[in-house]
Amino acid sequence: MVTIHEDSSPYPPEPKPGIETCDVFTLRSAMGWLELGMPDEARRELQSLTPEIAQLPEVRGVQWSILAKEENWAEAEELARDQVSDQPDSAANWINWAYALRRTEGCGIRMAYDTLREAVDRFPKESTIPYNLACYCCRMEEVEEAWRWLDIAAKRSDHKTIRRMALHDDDLNVIHDQLTDWGA
């Protein structure tokens, strides 16, 4: 399973009109704490931001990463759902929402799948969404559909990279034996 914020940090914002250099520094500091595995310190950094700055997509992305690091899936799901509502053209928001849905009590893999299924056509160049759909399908024992999504992910990215990721992904255990010959 791939998430935007699990494997890499969100891109730090550059100073731009309306964002002071000190706010950018604060956000980068929060991201640093998070990368060190210290979500409480990251949250403290963000608390110094003004309410207006705290609502910026970059800041909300770091807030989501904090919640995910803490495994606070209910709040992460709510934040990601709000982010999708506010910015439906961000693939990261959809991916994060599905990731949290999968782990939120009372939601699960089917809801995560349905959410990404709704998003996959919005982002025709994005490989993470079909890749994650393949993972969800394997978890739901829908192997044939998983292969279809994995093929789409490979077409949208580099086939070797997708295969290498898939071979190390526990969500795809059910097809690991076939992956070595896939596309060879």
N, C-alpha and C positions, 0 to 999 in steps of 0.2 A: 504494500500500500504506500502510496506516495502522497505527501502533503507539501504544500508550498513552504510552510514554516517549520516543518520538522527537519528537512534535509538542508535547508539554507535559510538564513535570516531574510526578513523582508528588506528590500532595498532601502537604505537610509535616505531620507529626503534631503534634497539640496536646499540651501536657503532660497526662498522665493518671496515675492511680495506677500506680506501678511504673516510670514513666519520669521521670527527673529533668529539670529545666529545662536543665541543662548537656548532657544527652544529646540533647535536642531541638535545642539550638543546634548541637551537633556534626553532627547529621544535616542540618540546614539549611545548614550550611557546606559539607558534602560535596556537597549538591545545587547550591550556588552554583558550586563548582569545576567540577562537571560541566557546568553551563550555559555556563561559560566555555571549555569544550572541554579541560579539564585533568583527565583521569581519574586520573592518578597522585596528584595532590593530593587528589582526592575519596577515593581508596582510603586514603590516609594518615589522613585525618580519621576514617574509619570504624574504623580499627585501634585507636583509643583507646576504643572502646565495649566494655563488658563482653560476654562471650560470650552472656549471656542477652538483652541488648538487641540484639546483632547478629543474633539469630534472629527479631526482630519483622518482620512483613510489610513495614512501611514501609522498614526498613533493607534487607531482602532485595530490595525493588524498586529501591532505589538501587544495590545491588550488581549487579543485572541490568543496569541502565542503564550502569554503568561497563564491564561486559564487552561490552555492545553497542557502546559508543563505541569500544572497543579492537578491535572486530570479532573478539572471542574467542568465536566462535559455539559451539564444542563445550562450553565451560564455561557459557555463557549458556543453552544448551539444557538442560544438566544441572540448573542452578539453577531454571530455569522449570519443568521436569518435577517437581522436588521441590516447588516452590510449588503446582503444580496438585494434587499428591498431598496436601499439607498443607491447602490452601485451594481446594477445587474450585469453590466458589461465587464466586470472583473472576474476572470476565471478563478483567481485565488479565493474570492469570497465563496463561490459555489463549492469549490473543493473543500475548503475549511468547514462549510456548513455540513456537507455530507460526512466528512470525517468525524465531526462532533455528533451528528445524528446516529451514526453507527454505534457510538459509545454511550449515548444518553439512555438512561433507563426509560423503558416504555417506547423507545423508537426502534433502533436496530438496523440491521443490514438492508432489509427491504426498503425502508424509508430512505436510507442513504443512496441506494441504487436508484430509486424513483427520482430523487432530487438530481442526481448527476445525469440521469437519462433525459431529464428536462433540459439540462444545460449543454449536452454534448454538441448539438447542432449550432448553438450560439458561438462556439469557439472552434471553427473548422481546422485550425492549425495547432490546437492544444492537444498534446499527447497524454498528459496526465489524467485527463477525464476518462478517455476510453481505457487507459491502463487500470485506473481504479475501478471502472465498471467490470473489467475482467476479473479483478480481485473479488469484487462482491459476488459475481456469478459463480466463481469457484466455491466461495463460502456457502452459497445457496445450492451447490451441487448442480449447477446449470453449465456443465463443462463445454458443450458445443457453443453456447452463446459466449462463454468466456474466451474461446479461441477467436471468435469473430471480433470481439473488442480488442483483443491483443493484436490481431492483424491490423486493425485500424490505428492503434497506438503506434505500431511499427512503421506504418506508412506516413504517419505524421511526424516521426522522429527518425532516429537511426536504429535500424533493425537490430544490430549487434548490441547497442546500448540497452534496448528494451529487453532483449533476451537475457543479457547479463543481470539486469535488475530482477527480472522474473525468476531466474534461477536462485536468487537469494531472498526471495519474498515468500514468507510462510503462508501468506494468503493463497499462493498459487501452488502449494505442495501437491495438490491432486494431479497437476499436469507436469511436474518437474521432470519425470522420466521422458516425456515427449519433447520437452524444450530443447534438449541437446541437438536433436535433429531438425527442429523447426527452422525453416528457411535456410538450411545449410546447403 
